[in-house]
Amino acid sequence: MDADRGAGTVTSTEVTDVLVVGAGPTGLVLACDLARRGIAVRIVDRSPAPPRTSRAKGPNPRSLEILDDLGVAEAVLAAGSAPLPMLKYRDRAPVARADPWAGSAPSPDAAYDRAWLVAQWRLEEILRVRLAGYGVRVELGREVVGLTQSPDAPTEAEAEAGAEAGAGAEGGPEADAEASRVVVTFAEDRRGEEAALRARYVVGCDGARSSVRKLLGIGFEGTTREDQVMVCGDVELAEDALDRGLWHQWFDEDGAVMLCPIPGTRTGWWFQAGPERDGRGRPLAPTADGFRRLLAHHTGLPGQALTRAELLSTYRVNVRMADRFRAGRVFLAGDAAHVHAIAGGLGMNTGIQDAFNLGWKLGEVLAGRADPGLLDTYEEERLPVAARTLDLTSERLRATLEAIRRPGGGLDSAITADTTGLGVGYRWSSLAADRTHLDASTHPDASSHPDAHTRPDRTHPTGVPHPDARTHPTGVPHPNAVTHPTGVPHPTGAPLTADEGPQAGDRAPDAPCTEAATGAGTRLHRVFAGPRTTVLGFGPGSAAVLDEVAATYGGTGVRTCRVYAADEDRGENRAGEQSQEQSQEQGEEQSADRHEGRTGAEAGPPGCAVIDAEGHAAAAYGTGASARADASAGGAASGARTGTIVVVRPDHHVGLRVPADDARSVREYLRRLHGTGHSAARPPEQSSERSPDRFPDMVDAVRKG
């Protein structure tokens, strides 16, 4: 594929698995995740050059975990800096200093405790390099102007039913698959030829003005606040004009200026300010001279201290959300699906997390392992999260606007534990299979629960409910609601004790441990890393389940990991337990083999083993109490009950947590995500882009990791 191709004809005979439209952080994360799975992915952007923007200031802790999984966290950390203390001024004089992160530190269950400052264009550059390592490059200057899904195309459920009923009939499942593809039309290229291609799935990651969303006719309800306006840009200041170890914030009765150093530059700063206004009070467009006047007025620095200004833009508070995130084989993610108030810095981060949720689901369906119905869970899980994020960012904006009216108030008011993203989970999801805490047959109907009702009188002016409202206007519950979309009640999200551990749908905690095979230090999130589901086994009773899983799914997207307590007898080295590095290398080689069509008898990496030397994993997953209970009940003698199985989805969320003797639940859950294993996995849809000579760089990159 040509690097950064901006011209040339694409004929309508070309087919790809997934077309990603938009090469911002959301689209790039999705493309990287798909490419490492061996999925034929193409990513296009309408801009003739890599887009640059100065608004998003970096990933939050949850996004850093995702970037770590993709193998780029170290590069992101090196390119940026820790968030800076804030110095706040009034009438040009410093009045207060705040460091919202002073009391935070990495913990055993979360390696990242704070957001990271890095220019969005630099983050995108790092992701483009990673993507190029898989042989995929952004195709620039490609504007999508048409999407056609055949009106006669079957739904996913109909296609599945048709495949079973008419496998031998003329025009059977293969014809259905062809009919279900999306024909994508691009604007005329420089040669005046209309370009089009067919994709099995399309994902619109093309921003708030999304062409994909508009072509689908999907509503984008909400409001734009014309009275809440800010001008932004990247500027250069004379050396020593300001201390680069601080985020400077001037808030006055007649406006504001905020200057934050851009990491990796010597004199670069992010500039944000209230706009200049004309005689009628209307905001003026940003200009370099206007920035100089604002700087001199609010800070007392000479206007000439601002030597350069670029990437100038006007930001208006925009709170909107698509009424659905999917139409047939086309999905929306990131700003194309939802835009938020800037407070809390959650816009880009929510998009990155959308991509990480969708990528593994597309991968499993396209590989033929999962039923296409798995894709329905993308909207089921992410739409309520987006709705809640709209509430959260609007709430943080209100708090910040209130704070800056008083001397000493500043942007630290926008930062709370909620803005880390670490608490986001999907307990209401149909993929949250552990319902041991809930007996739906005895719980009251959702409508009878006093907290289940919408409170229309509590909506704010945009029409989006306050955080204590229980549903979004679309009728989909918020993540803190007491019902999930099926109407079955679920927990309110009360904090868990250490012995309870995470529930199904929650983010899977991290924990430091050591590799059993080598003694090298590692952590659970490193074990989870890569495009696979992980089955953790705690306690001796988990061995039989892990062996069954390894025999059934080894090399097909599932790995096992035995977690030993520090004082637990490991006996002989188990043949199925390798070092994490050995297991990962085997898995990546098999991924490359599958990409080249060498499926063979994939025995696969049987799994790894780690030692929970300090008990952090047992504490994080609540297995200590269950082990003690089993032991006191004679579990050690009976064997099977002594232990816990935790299934961790590829996006690091707990899917299932059951006692070690419940092999049936593990079997059923993995069947939904990954089919029945080696013997009966459905063949993947064939793609013209899967031949080894088309992506030699990708195959080589996957082999080398």
KALINVEN-V198984 format. One record per residue. N is the residue number from 1. BURIAL is # if it has 24 or more other C-alpha atoms within 12 Angstrom, else .. Layout:
BEGIN
n->[N;N]
burial->[BURIAL;BURIAL]
END
This chain:
BEGIN
n->[1;2;3;4;5;6;7;8;9;10;11;12;13;14;15;16;17;18;19;20;21;22;23;24;25;26;27;28;29;30;31;32;33;34;35;36;37;38;39;40;41;42;43;44;45;46;47;48;49;50;51;52;53;54;55;56;57;58;59;60;61;62;63;64;65;66;67;68;69;70;71;72;73;74;75;76;77;78;79;80;81;82;83;84;85;86;87;88;89;90;91;92;93;94;95;96;97;98;99;100;101;102;103;104;105;106;107;108;109;110;111;112;113;114;115;116;117;118;119;120;121;122;123;124;125;126;127;128;129;130;131;132;133;134;135;136;137;138;139;140;141;142;143;144;145;146;147;148;149;150;151;152;153;154;155;156;157;158;159;160;161;162;163;164;165;166;167;168;169;170;171;172;173;174;175;176;177;178;179;180;181;182;183;184;185;186;187;188;189;190;191;192;193;194;195;196;197;198;199;200;201;202;203;204;205;206;207;208;209;210;211;212;213;214;215;216;217;218;219;220;221;222;223;224;225;226;227;228;229;230;231;232;233;234;235;236;237;238;239;240;241;242;243;244;245;246;247;248;249;250;251;252;253;254;255;256;257;258;259;260;261;262;263;264;265;266;267;268;269;270;271;272;273;274;275;276;277;278;279;280;281;282;283;284;285;286;287;288;289;290;291;292;293;294;295;296;297;298;299;300;301;302;303;304;305;306;307;308;309;310;311;312;313;314;315;316;317;318;319;320;321;322;323;324;325;326;327;328;329;330;331;332;333;334;335;336;337;338;339;340;341;342;343;344;345;346;347;348;349;350;351;352;353;354;355;356;357;358;359;360;361;362;363;364;365;366;367;368;369;370;371;372;373;374;375;376;377;378;379;380;381;382;383;384;385;386;387;388;389;390;391;392;393;394;395;396;397;398;399;400;401;402;403;404;405;406;407;408;409;410;411;412;413;414;415;416;417;418;419;420;421;422;423;424;425;426;427;428;429;430;431;432;433;434;435;436;437;438;439;440;441;442;443;444;445;446;447;448;449;450;451;452;453;454;455;456;457;458;459;460;461;462;463;464;465;466;467;468;469;470;471;472;473;474;475;476;477;478;479;480;481;482;483;484;485;486;487;488;489;490;491;492;493;494;495;496;497;498;499;500;501;502;503;504;505;506;507;508;509;510;511;512;513;514;515;516;517;518;519;520;521;522;523;524;525;526;527;528;529;530;531;532;533;534;535;536;537;538;539;540;541;542;543;544;545;546;547;548;549;550;551;552;553;554;555;556;557;558;559;560;561;562;563;564;565;566;567;568;569;570;571;572;573;574;575;576;577;578;579;580;581;582;583;584;585;586;587;588;589;590;591;592;593;594;595;596;597;598;599;600;601;602;603;604;605;606;607;608;609;610;611;612;613;614;615;616;617;618;619;620;621;622;623;624;625;626;627;628;629;630;631;632;633;634;635;636;637;638;639;640;641;642;643;644;645;646;647;648;649;650;651;652;653;654;655;656;657;658;659;660;661;662;663;664;665;666;667;668;669;670;671;672;673;674;675;676;677;678;679;680;681;682;683;684;685;686;687;688;689;690;691;692;693;694;695;696;697;698;699;700;701;702;703;704;705]
burial->[#;.;.;#;#;#;#;#;.;#;.;.;.;#;#;#;#;#;#;#;#;#;#;#;#;#;#;#;#;#;#;#;#;#;#;#;#;#;#;#;#;#;#;#;#;#;.;.;.;#;#;#;#;#;#;#;#;#;#;#;#;#;#;#;#;#;#;#;#;#;#;#;#;.;#;#;#;.;#;#;#;#;#;#;#;#;#;#;#;#;.;#;.;.;.;#;#;#;#;#;.;.;.;.;.;.;.;#;#;#;#;#;#;#;#;#;#;#;#;#;#;#;#;#;#;#;#;#;#;#;#;#;#;#;#;#;#;#;#;#;#;#;#;#;#;#;#;#;#;.;.;.;.;#;#;#;.;.;#;#;.;#;.;.;.;.;.;.;.;.;.;.;#;#;.;#;#;#;#;#;#;#;#;#;#;#;#;.;#;.;.;.;.;#;#;#;#;#;#;#;#;#;#;#;#;#;#;#;#;#;#;#;#;#;#;#;.;#;#;#;#;#;#;.;.;.;.;#;#;#;#;#;#;#;#;#;#;.;.;.;#;#;.;#;.;#;#;#;#;#;#;#;.;.;#;#;#;#;#;#;#;#;#;.;.;.;#;#;#;#;#;#;#;#;#;#;.;.;.;.;.;.;#;.;#;#;#;#;#;#;#;#;#;#;#;.;#;#;#;.;#;.;#;.;#;#;.;#;#;#;#;#;#;#;#;#;#;#;#;#;#;#;#;#;#;#;#;#;#;#;#;#;#;#;#;#;#;#;#;#;#;#;#;#;#;#;#;#;#;#;#;#;#;#;#;#;#;#;#;#;#;#;#;#;#;#;#;#;#;#;#;#;#;#;#;#;#;#;#;#;#;#;#;#;#;#;#;#;#;#;#;#;#;#;#;#;#;#;#;#;#;.;.;#;.;.;#;#;#;#;#;#;#;#;#;#;#;#;#;#;#;#;#;#;#;#;#;#;#;#;#;#;#;#;#;.;.;.;.;.;.;.;.;.;.;#;.;.;.;.;.;#;#;#;.;.;.;.;.;#;.;#;#;#;#;#;#;#;#;#;#;#;#;#;#;#;#;#;#;#;#;#;#;#;#;.;#;#;#;#;#;#;#;.;.;.;.;.;.;.;#;#;#;#;#;#;#;#;#;#;#;#;#;#;#;#;#;.;.;.;.;#;#;#;#;#;#;#;#;#;#;#;#;#;#;#;#;#;#;#;#;#;#;#;#;#;#;#;#;#;#;#;#;#;#;#;#;#;#;#;#;#;#;#;#;.;.;.;.;.;.;.;.;.;.;#;#;#;#;#;#;#;#;#;#;#;#;#;#;#;#;#;#;#;#;#;.;.;.;.;.;#;#;#;#;#;#;#;#;#;#;#;#;.;#;#;#;#;#;#;#;#;#;#;#;#;#;.;.;#;.;.;.;.;.;.;.;.;.;#;#;#;#;#;#;#;#;#;#;#;#;#;#;#;#;#;#;#;#;#;#;#;#;.;#;#;#;.;#;#;#;#;#;#;#;#;#;#;.;.;#;#;.;#;#;#;#;#;#;#;.;.;.;.;#;#;#;#;#;#;#;#;#;.;#]
END
